[in-house]
């Protein structure tokens, strides 16, 4: 299985972006998929995840109410709708899959989001 993330770009503060992550390869039915991000000089951190059969979580106050994760099982895709973007949201965003409920074992290549005026 390979994950392909896209949708990053440069946006002004307050703007919106929608990230997409599509899985390709063998039959894909993960336990969960998620989004992580890594800002310059910082470690990669959790943003949001969605269980394939129900359940969503977000990384607390940093993105709650501004970011929304969703999926399209028919397309093996997961999305991250980001709004009210802030400069501190600038990072490379990675999608990941937890294929067997044992942890994040499949990673995409990352897409860069830059929030700047």
C-alpha positions in Angstrom: 0.0 0.0 0.0 1.2 3.5 -0.8 -0.3 6.8 0.5 -0.2 9.9 -1.7 -0.8 13.2 0.0 -1.7 16.4 -1.8 -3.3 19.7 -1.4 -0.6 21.7 0.4 0.3 25.2 -0.6 0.8 28.8 0.5 -2.2 30.5 2.1 -2.7 33.7 4.0 -3.6 33.7 7.7 -7.3 33.0 8.1 -7.4 31.1 4.8 -8.4 27.5 4.2 -6.9 24.4 2.5 -8.1 20.9 2.0 -5.5 18.1 2.1 -6.2 14.7 0.5 -4.5 11.4 1.0 -5.3 8.5 -1.4 -4.2 4.9 -0.8 -3.2 2.8 -3.7 -2.0 -0.8 -4.0 -3.5 -4.0 -2.7 -7.0 -4.1 -1.2 -7.1 -1.5 1.5 -9.2 -1.6 4.7 -7.2 0.0 7.5 -8.1 0.2 11.1 -7.6 4.0 11.0 -6.0 6.8 9.0 -4.5 10.0 10.4 -2.8 13.2 9.7 0.4 14.4 11.4 2.5 17.5 10.9 6.1 18.5 11.3 7.0 22.2 11.6 10.5 23.4 10.9 12.8 22.4 13.7 10.1 20.4 15.6 9.2 16.8 15.9 6.3 15.3 14.0 3.1 15.5 15.9 -0.4 14.1 15.7 -3.1 16.3 14.2 -6.2 14.1 13.7 -7.3 10.5 13.1 -10.4 8.7 11.8 -11.2 5.1 12.4 -12.4 3.4 9.3 -15.5 2.1 11.0 -16.3 5.1 13.2 -14.5 7.4 15.6 -12.6 10.6 15.2 -10.1 12.4 17.4 -8.1 15.7 17.1 -5.1 17.1 18.8 -6.8 19.1 21.4 -7.0 22.9 21.3 -4.4 23.4 18.6 -6.7 22.3 15.8 -10.1 21.6 17.4 -12.9 23.5 15.7 -10.6 24.5 12.8 -9.6 21.2 11.2 -12.0 18.5 10.2 -11.0 15.0 9.1 -13.2 12.9 6.8 -12.9 9.9 4.6 -14.3 8.4 1.4 -14.0 4.6 1.8 -15.0 4.1 -1.8 -11.9 6.0 -2.9 -9.6 4.8 -0.1 -9.1 8.4 0.7 -8.9 10.6 3.8 -9.1 14.4 3.9 -8.2 17.2 6.2 -10.2 20.4 5.8 -8.3 23.2 7.4 -9.8 26.6 8.0 -8.8 29.7 10.0 -5.2 28.8 9.3 -2.6 30.4 11.5 1.2 30.9 10.8 1.8 28.3 13.5 0.0 25.7 11.3 2.9 25.9 8.9 4.4 22.5 8.5 4.8 19.4 6.3 1.6 17.4 6.7 1.8 13.6 6.5 -1.0 11.1 6.2 -0.6 7.7 7.8 -2.5 4.4 8.1 -2.8 2.0 10.9 -3.4 -1.1 8.9 -3.9 -3.6 11.7 -4.6 -1.6 14.9 -0.9 -2.0 15.8 0.2 1.6 15.2 0.9 3.9 12.3 2.7 1.6 9.9 2.2 3.2 6.5 3.2 6.8 5.8 2.8 9.1 2.8 5.4 11.5 1.6 4.1 14.7 3.1 2.7 17.9 1.6 3.9 21.4 2.7 1.5 23.9 4.1 2.7 27.4 4.5 0.6 30.0 6.2 2.0 33.5 5.6 1.0 37.0 4.6 
